[in-house]
């Protein structure tokens, strides 16, 4: 799995959904950040992380 650090995870997920990206779960919030998982076009799982 690949992990990317991002800003504005909610906005990014909205844009990705508009462009047909598969979002695997809801955004999860923890003390150390927000996380969500997507699939790329090749079927690789990607984790997006927005630090708090």
C-alpha distances in whole Angstrom, upper triangle without the diagonal:
4,7,10,13,16,19,21,18,21,22,19,18,21,21,18,20,23,21,20,16,15,14,13,15,17,17,17,19,20,22,20,18,17,13,12,10,10,10,11,14,12,11,7,5,6,7,11,13,17,18,22
4,7,10,13,16,19,16,19,20,17,16,20,19,17,19,22,20,19,16,15,14,14,16,18,17,17,19,19,21,18,17,16,13,12,10,10,10,10,13,13,12,8,7,5,6,9,11,14,16,20
4,7,10,13,15,13,16,18,15,15,18,18,16,18,21,20,20,16,16,14,14,15,16,14,15,16,16,18,15,13,12,10,10,9,10,12,12,16,16,15,11,9,6,5,6,7,11,12,16
4,6,10,13,11,14,15,12,13,17,16,14,17,20,19,19,16,16,15,15,16,16,14,15,16,17,18,15,12,12,10,10,10,11,13,13,16,17,16,13,11,8,6,5,6,9,11,14
4,7,10,9,13,14,12,13,17,16,15,18,21,20,21,18,18,16,17,17,17,14,14,14,15,16,12,10,10,9,11,12,13,16,16,19,20,20,17,15,11,9,6,5,6,8,11
4,7,6,10,10,8,11,13,13,13,16,18,18,19,16,17,15,17,17,16,13,14,14,15,16,14,10,10,10,11,12,13,16,16,19,21,20,18,16,12,10,6,6,5,8,11
4,6,9,9,8,11,13,13,14,16,18,18,20,18,19,17,19,18,16,13,15,14,16,16,14,11,10,11,13,15,16,19,19,22,24,23,21,19,15,13,9,8,6,8,10
4,6,5,6,9,10,11,12,14,16,17,19,17,18,16,18,17,15,12,14,13,15,16,15,11,10,11,12,15,15,19,19,22,25,24,22,20,16,14,11,10,7,10,11
4,6,5,6,9,10,10,12,14,15,16,14,15,12,14,13,11,8,11,11,14,15,14,10,8,8,8,11,12,15,16,20,22,21,19,16,13,11,8,8,6,10,11
4,5,5,6,9,10,11,13,15,16,14,15,12,14,13,10,8,11,11,15,17,16,12,9,10,10,12,13,16,18,21,23,22,21,18,16,14,11,11,10,13,13
4,6,5,6,9,10,11,13,15,14,15,13,16,15,13,11,15,15,18,20,19,15,13,13,12,14,14,17,18,20,23,23,22,20,17,15,12,13,11,15,15
4,5,5,6,9,10,11,13,11,13,11,14,14,13,11,14,15,18,20,19,15,12,12,11,12,11,14,14,17,20,19,18,16,13,13,10,11,11,14,16
4,5,5,6,9,10,11,9,10,8,11,11,10,9,13,14,18,20,19,15,12,11,9,10,9,12,13,16,18,17,17,15,12,12,9,11,12,15,17
4,6,5,6,9,10,10,11,10,13,13,12,11,15,17,20,23,22,18,15,14,12,13,12,15,15,17,21,20,20,18,16,15,13,15,15,18,19
4,5,5,6,9,9,12,11,15,15,15,14,18,20,23,25,24,20,17,16,14,14,13,14,14,16,19,19,19,18,16,16,14,16,16,19,21
4,5,5,6,5,8,8,12,13,13,13,17,19,22,25,23,20,16,15,12,12,9,11,10,12,15,15,15,14,13,13,12,15,15,19,21
4,5,5,5,7,7,11,12,12,13,17,19,23,26,25,21,17,16,13,12,10,11,12,13,17,16,17,15,14,15,14,17,18,21,23
4,6,8,10,11,15,16,16,16,20,22,26,29,28,24,20,19,16,16,13,14,14,15,18,18,19,19,18,18,17,20,20,24,25
4,6,9,11,15,17,17,18,22,24,27,30,28,25,21,20,17,16,12,13,12,12,15,16,17,17,16,18,17,20,20,24,26
4,6,9,12,15,16,17,21,24,27,30,29,25,22,19,16,14,11,10,10,10,14,13,15,15,15,17,17,20,21,25,27
4,6,10,12,14,15,18,21,24,27,25,22,19,16,13,11,7,7,7,8,11,11,12,11,11,13,13,17,18,22,24
4,6,9,12,13,16,20,22,26,25,21,18,15,11,9,6,6,8,9,11,10,11,10,10,12,13,16,19,22,24
4,6,8,10,13,16,19,22,21,18,14,12,8,6,4,7,10,12,14,12,12,10,10,10,11,14,16,19,21
4,7,10,12,15,18,21,21,18,14,11,8,5,5,7,11,13,15,12,12,9,10,10,11,14,17,20,22
4,7,8,12,15,19,18,16,12,9,6,6,8,11,14,17,18,15,15,11,11,10,11,13,15,18,19
4,6,10,13,16,17,14,10,8,6,8,10,13,17,19,21,19,18,14,14,12,11,13,14,16,17
4,7,10,13,13,10,6,6,5,8,11,14,17,20,22,20,18,15,13,11,9,10,10,13,13
4,7,10,11,8,5,5,6,10,13,17,20,23,24,22,20,16,14,11,11,10,10,12,12
4,7,8,6,4,7,9,13,16,20,22,26,27,25,23,19,17,13,12,10,9,10,9
4,5,5,6,8,12,15,18,22,24,28,29,26,24,20,18,14,13,11,10,9,9
4,6,8,11,15,18,21,25,27,31,32,29,27,23,21,17,16,12,11,9,7
4,7,10,14,16,20,23,25,29,29,27,24,21,18,15,13,10,9,6,6
4,7,10,14,17,20,22,26,27,25,22,19,16,12,10,7,5,4,5
4,7,11,14,17,19,23,24,22,20,17,14,10,8,6,5,6,7
4,7,10,14,16,20,21,19,16,13,10,7,6,5,7,9,11
4,7,11,13,17,18,16,14,10,8,6,5,7,9,12,14
4,7,10,14,14,12,10,7,6,5,6,9,12,15,17
4,7,10,11,9,8,6,5,7,8,11,14,17,20
4,7,8,6,5,5,6,9,11,14,17,21,24
4,5,5,5,7,7,11,12,16,19,22,25
4,6,7,10,11,14,16,19,22,25,29
4,6,9,11,15,17,20,23,27,30
4,7,9,13,15,19,22,25,28
4,6,10,13,16,20,22,26
4,7,10,13,17,19,23
4,7,10,13,16,19
4,6,10,13,16
4,7,10,13
4,6,9
4,6
4
